[in-house]
């Protein structure tokens, strides 16, 4: 029986916004959170009713960084119930490209362009894990599969970004 008022996780999006050269030299945009939990984070937020995940990603990028982004694809969906200390969320993470200089907006206190592998900034939520997965994907393999390179070429159903 379905409860009258089901309690479901909230859908969210996070965006890895690449700037600068493509490939391993790309740098990404992080925002300093204005509201708790504190720290640096990927731009992102809650999906609004009637909005697609893609629309939410573009909107959140614009609201938090003032950048217009072009989505390249999805990285992964993260659903650990403890990923957000405020409540249970499920986040679909997108990779995007942008040009221009980001400016903090909406609920962002600051903004930085960083090397995703070299940044030592304290990250909120599970964003260090997300960036580690992103680095692995950009390096040419999927961190959550353990197939050989030959099998990956023929058996992978994930789209390379």
Residue frames as qw, qx, qy, qz and C-alpha x, y, z in Angstrom:
[[0.000, 0.888, 0.459, 0.000, 0.00, 0.00, 0.00],
 [0.395, 0.424, -0.020, 0.815, 1.32, 3.43, -0.94],
 [0.238, -0.466, -0.497, 0.692, 1.31, 5.90, 1.97],
 [0.175, 0.883, 0.432, -0.050, -1.03, 8.88, 1.62],
 [0.092, 0.972, -0.216, -0.014, 1.93, 11.28, 1.81],
 [0.935, 0.061, -0.064, 0.343, 5.02, 9.38, 0.69],
 [0.308, -0.861, 0.281, 0.291, 8.42, 10.61, 1.80],
 [0.850, 0.428, 0.120, 0.282, 10.69, 10.64, -1.21],
 [0.552, -0.320, 0.136, 0.758, 14.23, 11.89, -1.77],
 [0.243, 0.873, 0.082, -0.416, 14.44, 15.31, -3.38],
 [0.778, 0.394, 0.242, 0.426, 15.86, 15.46, -6.93],
 [0.178, -0.877, 0.164, 0.416, 18.84, 17.77, -7.35],
 [0.775, 0.561, -0.004, 0.292, 21.46, 18.54, -9.99],
 [0.455, -0.713, 0.256, 0.469, 25.13, 19.42, -9.75],
 [0.663, 0.744, 0.015, 0.078, 27.19, 20.77, -12.63],
 [0.654, -0.364, 0.286, 0.598, 30.88, 20.35, -13.33],
 [0.397, 0.909, 0.081, -0.098, 31.53, 23.45, -15.43],
 [0.759, -0.054, 0.239, 0.603, 34.71, 23.16, -17.48],
 [0.183, 0.966, -0.042, -0.178, 36.58, 26.26, -18.57],
 [0.193, -0.723, 0.590, 0.303, 39.84, 26.82, -20.38],
 [0.292, 0.392, -0.792, -0.366, 41.52, 24.16, -22.51],
 [0.896, -0.059, -0.141, -0.418, 39.71, 20.90, -23.15],
 [0.824, 0.148, -0.524, 0.157, 40.83, 17.54, -21.80],
 [0.723, -0.315, -0.432, 0.438, 43.23, 17.07, -18.93],
 [0.311, 0.101, -0.149, 0.933, 44.07, 20.80, -18.80],
 [0.287, -0.644, -0.430, -0.565, 40.47, 21.83, -18.15],
 [0.059, 0.040, -0.592, 0.803, 39.71, 23.75, -15.01],
 [0.259, -0.555, -0.761, -0.213, 36.35, 23.79, -13.26],
 [0.197, -0.527, 0.062, -0.824, 34.14, 26.26, -11.42],
 [0.412, -0.361, -0.768, 0.330, 33.43, 25.89, -7.70],
 [0.232, -0.706, -0.126, -0.657, 31.16, 28.09, -5.61],
 [0.159, 0.064, -0.713, 0.679, 31.53, 28.97, -1.94],
 [0.294, -0.567, -0.746, -0.186, 28.22, 28.21, -0.26],
 [0.155, -0.483, 0.128, -0.852, 26.40, 31.09, 1.42],
 [0.748, -0.373, 0.084, -0.543, 24.12, 28.75, 3.42],
 [0.417, -0.382, 0.813, -0.138, 24.93, 25.67, 5.52],
 [0.822, -0.405, 0.103, 0.387, 26.47, 23.26, 5.01],
 [0.028, 0.916, -0.265, -0.299, 29.48, 25.50, 4.47],
 [0.623, -0.242, 0.608, 0.429, 32.38, 24.91, 2.15],
 [0.218, 0.443, -0.509, -0.705, 33.06, 24.89, -1.53],
 [0.632, 0.262, 0.707, -0.177, 30.79, 22.98, -3.89],
 [0.205, 0.202, 0.702, 0.651, 29.89, 22.30, -7.45],
 [0.361, 0.049, -0.010, -0.931, 27.15, 24.66, -8.62],
 [0.292, -0.217, -0.898, -0.249, 23.78, 23.00, -8.26],
 [0.330, -0.040, 0.422, -0.843, 20.50, 22.81, -6.45],
 [0.449, 0.268, 0.790, -0.321, 16.98, 21.47, -6.32],
 [0.030, 0.216, 0.732, 0.646, 14.95, 20.66, -9.42],
 [0.351, 0.153, 0.260, -0.887, 11.78, 22.75, -9.56],
 [0.539, 0.365, 0.729, -0.211, 8.38, 21.23, -10.29],
 [0.601, 0.746, 0.243, -0.154, 7.76, 21.05, -14.05],
 [0.136, 0.851, -0.476, -0.174, 11.46, 21.42, -14.87],
 [0.940, 0.222, -0.240, 0.100, 13.66, 18.82, -16.54],
 [0.773, -0.458, 0.068, 0.435, 17.01, 17.86, -15.03],
 [0.570, 0.269, 0.237, 0.739, 18.76, 19.56, -17.94],
 [0.039, -0.806, -0.219, -0.548, 16.77, 22.78, -17.49],
 [0.631, -0.772, -0.069, 0.043, 17.55, 22.75, -13.76],
 [0.772, -0.186, 0.121, 0.595, 21.28, 22.32, -14.45],
 [0.359, 0.488, 0.228, 0.762, 21.38, 25.26, -16.87],
 [0.295, -0.843, -0.207, -0.399, 19.32, 27.43, -14.49],
 [0.734, -0.643, -0.037, 0.216, 21.41, 26.59, -11.42],
 [0.685, 0.050, 0.137, 0.714, 24.66, 27.28, -13.32],
 [0.141, 0.644, 0.220, 0.719, 23.33, 30.68, -14.38],
 [0.479, -0.819, -0.186, -0.255, 21.97, 31.56, -10.92],
 [0.767, -0.584, 0.036, 0.263, 25.11, 30.60, -9.00],
 [0.642, -0.223, 0.305, 0.667, 27.90, 31.53, -11.46],
 [0.278, 0.766, 0.003, -0.580, 26.31, 33.94, -13.98],
 [0.092, -0.350, 0.779, 0.512, 27.59, 31.62, -16.73],
 [0.813, 0.320, -0.036, -0.485, 25.62, 30.33, -19.68],
 [0.403, -0.364, 0.833, 0.108, 26.58, 26.68, -20.06],
 [0.709, 0.284, -0.470, -0.443, 26.36, 24.06, -22.77],
 [0.785, -0.300, 0.496, -0.217, 25.67, 20.65, -21.28],
 [0.258, 0.490, -0.791, -0.259, 27.96, 17.92, -22.61],
 [0.690, -0.100, -0.688, -0.199, 26.25, 15.02, -20.86],
 [0.728, -0.612, 0.070, -0.302, 25.61, 13.30, -17.57],
 [0.122, 0.552, -0.790, 0.238, 28.41, 11.99, -15.41],
 [0.346, -0.137, -0.912, 0.170, 26.47, 9.85, -12.92],
 [0.517, -0.619, -0.186, -0.562, 23.62, 9.93, -10.41],
 [0.256, 0.205, -0.745, 0.581, 24.51, 9.93, -6.71],
 [0.597, -0.466, -0.379, -0.532, 21.94, 8.64, -4.24],
 [0.454, -0.066, -0.725, 0.513, 23.63, 7.86, -0.91],
 [0.340, -0.787, -0.488, -0.163, 21.01, 8.87, 1.69],
 [0.545, -0.683, -0.136, 0.467, 23.76, 10.59, 3.73],
 [0.563, 0.316, 0.218, 0.732, 25.21, 12.67, 0.89],
 [0.058, -0.581, -0.053, -0.811, 23.40, 15.83, 2.07],
 [0.203, -0.093, -0.760, 0.610, 23.19, 16.38, 5.86],
 [0.342, 0.033, 0.145, -0.928, 19.96, 18.40, 5.48],
 [0.793, 0.200, 0.314, -0.482, 17.84, 15.67, 3.87],
 [0.649, 0.028, 0.710, 0.273, 17.90, 12.70, 1.50],
 [0.411, 0.727, -0.156, -0.528, 18.65, 13.94, -2.02],
 [0.789, 0.170, 0.498, 0.318, 19.42, 12.26, -5.31],
 [0.064, 0.809, -0.212, -0.545, 21.71, 14.29, -7.55],
 [0.801, 0.450, 0.289, 0.270, 22.25, 13.88, -11.26],
 [0.346, -0.677, 0.251, 0.599, 25.62, 15.38, -12.15],
 [0.655, 0.728, 0.183, 0.090, 26.18, 17.03, -15.51],
 [0.540, -0.274, 0.255, 0.754, 29.38, 18.06, -17.25],
 [0.327, 0.896, 0.300, -0.020, 29.16, 21.39, -19.06],
 [0.552, 0.109, 0.113, 0.819, 31.35, 23.91, -20.87],
 [0.019, -0.946, -0.300, 0.124, 31.28, 27.66, -20.39],
 [0.508, 0.346, -0.007, 0.789, 33.19, 30.71, -21.49],
 [0.179, -0.798, -0.079, -0.569, 33.53, 33.95, -19.66],
 [0.170, 0.284, -0.651, 0.683, 34.31, 34.97, -16.14],
 [0.452, -0.524, -0.720, -0.053, 32.07, 33.50, -13.44],
 [0.122, -0.410, 0.286, -0.857, 30.53, 35.81, -10.83],
 [0.081, -0.205, -0.890, 0.399, 28.98, 34.63, -7.58],
 [0.404, -0.227, -0.215, -0.860, 25.22, 34.96, -7.51],
 [0.742, -0.345, -0.445, -0.363, 22.10, 33.60, -5.82],
 [0.771, -0.627, 0.056, -0.097, 23.20, 31.57, -2.78],
 [0.829, 0.172, -0.139, 0.513, 26.92, 31.58, -3.67],
 [0.394, -0.866, -0.010, 0.308, 29.24, 33.65, -1.48],
 [0.090, -0.723, 0.529, 0.435, 32.19, 33.34, -3.85],
 [0.905, 0.410, 0.088, -0.068, 33.41, 31.57, -6.95],
 [0.292, -0.661, 0.615, 0.317, 36.75, 30.10, -8.05],
 [0.831, 0.458, -0.276, -0.153, 38.18, 28.39, -11.09],
 [0.513, -0.590, 0.621, -0.049, 40.33, 25.46, -9.96],
 [0.376, 0.328, -0.847, -0.181, 42.21, 22.41, -11.14],
 [0.828, -0.288, -0.157, -0.455, 39.81, 19.56, -10.24],
 [0.881, -0.019, -0.414, 0.230, 42.65, 17.25, -9.21],
 [0.494, 0.220, -0.393, 0.744, 44.81, 19.76, -7.36],
 [0.310, -0.626, -0.020, -0.715, 42.24, 21.71, -5.39],
 [0.367, -0.076, -0.790, 0.486, 42.55, 21.37, -1.60],
 [0.347, -0.286, 0.070, -0.891, 39.47, 23.45, -0.86],
 [0.243, 0.094, 0.873, -0.412, 37.09, 21.90, 1.70],
 [0.319, -0.102, -0.622, -0.707, 34.21, 20.51, -0.36],
 [0.564, -0.039, 0.421, -0.709, 30.63, 20.14, 0.84],
 [0.889, 0.173, 0.056, -0.421, 28.43, 17.09, 0.43],
 [0.862, -0.077, 0.448, 0.223, 30.00, 14.22, -1.56],
 [0.470, 0.867, -0.082, -0.142, 31.59, 16.56, -4.08],
 [0.184, -0.656, 0.710, 0.177, 35.13, 15.20, -3.58],
 [0.594, 0.071, 0.800, 0.051, 33.87, 11.76, -4.65],
 [0.578, 0.743, 0.308, -0.137, 32.08, 13.32, -7.62],
 [0.202, 0.886, -0.374, -0.185, 35.26, 15.11, -8.69],
 [0.394, -0.408, 0.812, 0.137, 37.30, 11.92, -8.27],
 [0.650, 0.370, 0.664, 0.000, 34.82, 10.12, -10.56],
 [0.426, 0.887, 0.041, -0.174, 35.00, 13.01, -13.05],
 [0.076, -0.761, 0.609, 0.211, 38.82, 12.86, -13.09],
 [0.528, -0.109, 0.836, 0.101, 38.69, 9.11, -13.69],
 [0.614, 0.620, 0.483, -0.067, 36.19, 9.51, -16.55],
 [0.301, 0.922, -0.175, -0.169, 38.19, 12.28, -18.16],
 [0.266, -0.604, 0.732, 0.170, 41.23, 10.02, -17.81],
 [0.449, 0.307, -0.699, -0.464, 39.53, 7.44, -20.02],
 [0.357, -0.119, -0.926, 0.007, 37.85, 4.89, -17.76],
 [0.566, -0.559, -0.215, -0.567, 34.75, 4.51, -15.62],
 [0.041, -0.446, 0.733, -0.512, 35.61, 4.15, -11.92],
 [0.668, -0.110, 0.481, -0.556, 32.55, 2.04, -11.10],
 [0.950, 0.261, -0.056, -0.163, 33.27, -0.70, -13.63],
 [0.481, -0.597, 0.617, 0.174, 36.17, -3.11, -13.53],
 [0.874, 0.413, 0.251, 0.042, 36.34, -4.24, -17.15],
 [0.606, -0.197, 0.357, 0.683, 39.45, -4.33, -19.26],
 [0.103, 0.527, -0.205, -0.818, 40.06, -1.61, -21.84],
 [0.092, 0.033, -0.831, -0.548, 39.23, -4.03, -24.66],
 [0.057, -0.498, -0.862, 0.071, 35.92, -5.01, -23.05],
 [0.020, 0.617, 0.302, -0.727, 35.11, -1.35, -22.35],
 [0.096, 0.305, -0.464, -0.826, 35.37, -0.53, -26.03],
 [0.295, -0.107, -0.814, -0.488, 32.85, -3.19, -26.98],
 [0.339, -0.426, -0.834, 0.088, 30.69, -3.71, -23.90],
 [0.085, -0.258, -0.390, 0.880, 30.19, -0.28, -22.36],
 [0.056, 0.691, 0.675, 0.254, 26.66, 1.07, -22.50],
 [0.207, -0.802, -0.203, 0.523, 27.63, 4.41, -20.98],
 [0.489, 0.815, 0.128, 0.282, 28.17, 7.34, -23.27],
 [0.620, -0.137, -0.086, 0.767, 31.63, 8.81, -23.15],
 [0.009, -0.958, -0.236, 0.161, 31.63, 12.50, -22.39]]
